Structures are given as structure tokens and as C-alpha cells.
Amino acid sequence: MKKFECKSLGMACDFKVEAENPEEVISKAEEHAATAHNLPRGEETRAKIRSQVKDAD
């Protein structure tokens, strides 16, 4: 399992996502980033998210 939290990018946001693989985490987090934070969809946003995808506890 992999996880991502918005707080890991310095956002004041409690969004968390877990999934079986990194690409699924990135996809869900990118959707959240676009709708909740008005960040553009694309490789730059995915790269920021990817840098903070961690192993789930």
C-alpha cells in the first residue's frame, strides 16, 4: 500500500489517500489538487505528488 497526504506538501488540508500502487495514489491526489486547490492537472503537479508518496503504515 502507498499513501499521500496534502500536509506533506505544506498545504493546510487534511486530505489523505491510500491505494495499492503509486499511480493510483497520484491519480486520486491529482484530482483532489485540481478540485480543492485549483492546481493545474499535468506532470508538474503529478511530480510534486509523486515526491511525497510514501509506504502506508
C-alpha positions as CSV (number, residue, x, y, z in Angstrom):
1,M,0.0,0.0,0.0
2,K,1.0,3.6,-0.7
3,K,-0.2,6.9,0.7
4,F,-0.2,10.6,0.2
5,E,-1.2,13.5,2.5
6,C,-1.7,17.1,1.3
7,K,0.1,18.3,4.5
8,S,3.3,16.7,3.2
9,L,3.3,19.5,0.5
10,G,2.7,22.2,3.1
11,M,-1.0,22.5,2.5
12,A,-3.4,23.3,5.3
13,C,-5.5,20.4,4.3
14,D,-6.5,17.1,5.9
15,F,-6.8,15.1,2.6
16,K,-5.2,11.7,2.7
17,V,-5.4,8.9,0.2
18,E,-4.1,5.3,0.2
19,A,-4.1,2.8,-2.7
20,E,-2.4,-0.4,-3.8
21,N,0.1,1.3,-6.1
22,P,1.7,4.8,-6.5
23,E,0.0,5.6,-9.8
24,E,-3.5,5.2,-8.3
25,V,-2.5,7.4,-5.3
26,I,-1.1,10.0,-7.7
27,S,-4.3,10.0,-9.9
28,K,-6.6,10.4,-6.9
29,A,-4.4,13.1,-5.3
30,E,-4.2,15.0,-8.6
31,E,-8.0,15.0,-8.9
32,H,-8.2,16.4,-5.3
33,A,-5.5,19.0,-6.1
34,A,-7.3,20.2,-9.1
35,T,-10.8,20.4,-7.5
36,A,-9.9,21.5,-3.9
37,H,-6.8,23.6,-4.5
38,N,-7.2,24.8,-8.2
39,L,-3.8,23.3,-9.1
40,P,-3.3,22.5,-12.8
41,R,-3.5,18.9,-13.9
42,G,-0.3,17.8,-15.5
43,E,3.2,16.5,-15.0
44,E,4.3,19.3,-12.7
45,T,1.5,18.6,-10.2
46,R,2.0,14.8,-10.5
47,A,5.7,15.2,-9.9
48,K,5.1,17.2,-6.7
49,I,2.6,14.5,-5.5
50,R,4.9,11.6,-6.6
51,S,7.8,13.1,-4.5
52,Q,5.6,12.7,-1.4
53,V,4.1,9.2,-2.0
54,K,5.1,7.0,0.9
55,D,4.6,3.5,2.1
56,A,1.4,3.2,4.1
57,D,1.9,2.2,7.7
